[in-house]
Amino acid sequence: MSDRPDKQEPDEPEPEESVEGESIWPARDADIEPEPMYEDEAGVEAEPQYSESAAEGEPVVDLESLEPEPDSGLQLTGAGSTSVISRQRIPASRKLRNRAQTELGQLWGSVFFAADKASPKLVGITSAQRQEGVTQIATALAMYGVLANTGLRIALVDCNLRHPKIADLLGVQASPGISDILSGRATLEQCLQVIVMADSDRELSVLTAGTADSQPLGLLRGRQFKSLLGALRERFDHVVFDMPAANSYPDAQIIGAASDGAVLVVHAARTRRETVAEAKKRLEHAQTHLLGLVLNQRTYPIPGFLYRKF
């Protein structure tokens, strides 16, 4: 998706422009934690993440890095899950790495602030295919927004009703959540969980996917979902949605069309240009306003010491 940088330090990538003119903010492997391994419907473990080959500059399977480094991206600080919900202040089990905040700040500013238009309230994060790092980027973006903006009410919502991951990632209770609200089993107030950010007293509201449902698409197409979005719009200044892959399910098109915009996450090492183009086409066909792209898991084909020689 991007040209090889010319005489550029590998640890300080600059934002690029895609073919269609959309902004791309590269997220480095050391800053954003790779997405947790999924299992497909047949129960086969997904492929491990890619790493850089210093010899040939090609992505190779790194069998020694199936587990992320302890201090990589969003890292564990000690708090576990809780069985108490609804207004209970839960100590954050994860925190942002300092090195990641510069790029997250660029992404936050690019998405939520523009001189010529109103700031969006409801923003979805999606990808062309699964395992692109959507959950980590959505979570990190929402956490950064809380830390960087005093007084703003920010929520993180797991709209991936097929493969929800936010509850496990943040160590909160998985249900009740969105599916329970849409099915009439719970209210929004009962489902919201409040996380107190590490090293601060600022709060991030979290709404999980909720109880598993056999027909998630039907829930998203109902009028209750539009009512839920309206309630979130009134209650919060900014809401970040974790959405399913656009090429895998129509959910992202429904959520994106009802939101103020969407951000497309692209895995630099393995996502094909044609796959990204297809996802962009699907989102735009649903009248989703594409705010930009995030180039995730970017590696450099030339070893770093060669950049520093020039």
Stockholm file with secondary structure:
# STOCKHOLM 1.0

chainA/1-310         MSDRPDKQEPDEPEPEESVEGESIWPARDADIEPEPMYEDEAGVEAEPQYSESAAEGEPVVDLESLEPEPDSGLQLTGAGSTSVISRQRIPASRKLRNRAQTELGQLWGSVFFAADKASPKLVGITSAQRQEGVTQIATALAMYGVLANTGLRIALVDCNLRHPKIADLLGVQASPGISDILSGRATLEQCLQVIVMADSDRELSVLTAGTADSQPLGLLRGRQFKSLLGALRERFDHVVFDMPAANSYPDAQIIGAASDGAVLVVHAARTRRETVAEAKKRLEHAQTHLLGLVLNQRTYPIPGFLYRKF
#=GR chainA/1-310 SS CCCCCSSCCTTSCCCEECTTSCEEEEEETTTSCCCCCCBCTTCCBCCCCEEECTTTCCEEECGGGSSCCTTSSSEECSCCCCSCCSSCEEECSEECCGGGHHHHHHHHHHHHCCTTSCCCSEEEEEESSSSSSHHHHHHHHHHHHHHHSTTCCEEEEECCSSSCCHHHHHTCCCCSSHHHHHTTSSCHHHHCEEEECTTSCCEEEEECCCSCCSCHHHHHHSHHHHHHHHHHHHHCSEEEEECCCTTTCTHHHHHHHHSSEEEEEEETTTCCHHHHHHHHHHHHHTTCCEEEEEEEEECCSSCHHHHHTC
#=GC SS_cons         CCCCCSSCCTTSCCCEECTTSCEEEEEETTTSCCCCCCBCTTCCBCCCCEEECTTTCCEEECGGGSSCCTTSSSEECSCCCCSCCSSCEEECSEECCGGGHHHHHHHHHHHHCCTTSCCCSEEEEEESSSSSSHHHHHHHHHHHHHHHSTTCCEEEEECCSSSCCHHHHHTCCCCSSHHHHHTTSSCHHHHCEEEECTTSCCEEEEECCCSCCSCHHHHHHSHHHHHHHHHHHHHCSEEEEECCCTTTCTHHHHHHHHSSEEEEEEETTTCCHHHHHHHHHHHHHTTCCEEEEEEEEECCSSCHHHHHTC
//
